Amino acid sequence: MEIRVEGNEIEKALKALKKKIQRDGLMGDLKKRRYYEKPSVKMKTKQRQAAKRRSKSMRRNGP
């Protein structure tokens, strides 16, 4: 990942960096890895997210 600072526009470069990091999903990954999560909890979280995605797609596509 590379961000170029042109002139003295550090604020603009920081904003671009934050946007790139967020788009790549690194912030969410860092938040998840901040604390150890037991495998059973990981699995339940994954299943909960999958069910949420399924219900969301059913709402969009109808019954």
Phi and psi in degrees as a GROMACS rama.xvg file:
@    title "Ramachandran Plot"
@    xaxis  label "Phi"
@    yaxis  label "Psi"
@TYPE xy
-140.35  131.738  GLU-2
-124.97  127.065  ILE-3
-99.8327  136.168  ARG-4
-103.405  115.602  VAL-5
-103.378  129.168  GLU-6
70.5775  -135.048  GLY-7
-116.393  30.1016  ASN-8
-89.237  66.2549  GLU-9
-68.7016  -38.7374  ILE-10
-60.5602  -42.2715  GLU-11
-65.5315  -39.7808  LYS-12
-66.4183  -40.3153  ALA-13
-63.0015  -40.5728  LEU-14
-62.9819  -42.1145  LYS-15
-65.3849  -39.6259  ALA-16
-63.3329  -46.1668  LEU-17
-60.5708  -40.3206  LYS-18
-65.1985  -41.9357  LYS-19
-65.0283  -43.142  LYS-20
-62.7953  -42.0867  ILE-21
-67.7048  -39.4579  GLN-22
-65.9329  -35.1577  ARG-23
-76.4033  -14.7784  ASP-24
83.6527  16.7623  GLY-25
-70.8349  -33.9147  LEU-26
-65.6346  -43.5421  MET-27
-63.5844  -39.3389  GLY-28
-65.1512  -41.5045  ASP-29
-63.8591  -39.9945  LEU-30
-64.1798  -39.8013  LYS-31
-66.0925  -36.6067  LYS-32
-88.2058  1.3064  ARG-33
-62.6017  -38.5832  ARG-34
-125.579  152.395  TYR-35
-70.3841  135.964  TYR-36
-120.454  125.407  GLU-37
-61.6779  149.208  LYS-38
-57.0066  -36.7148  PRO-39
-66.5658  -37.7975  SER-40
-69.5343  -39.361  VAL-41
-59.2144  -45.1007  LYS-42
-64.3201  -43.1193  MET-43
-64.9588  -38.9339  LYS-44
-64.0239  -43.522  THR-45
-62.0176  -43.1917  LYS-46
-64.9601  -39.9466  GLN-47
-63.6212  -41.7669  ARG-48
-67.0827  -37.7384  GLN-49
-65.0786  -41.271  ALA-50
-65.0983  -37.9456  ALA-51
-64.2032  -42.9707  LYS-52
-63.5681  -41.7425  ARG-53
-62.2724  -46.291  ARG-54
-66.5581  -34.3023  SER-55
-66.5326  -42.4223  LYS-56
-69.4991  -32.2809  SER-57
-67.5947  -37.6371  MET-58
-65.2173  -37.6322  ARG-59
-72.1912  -42.3036  ARG-60
-88.939  -12.7136  ASN-61
86.5793  179.143  GLY-62
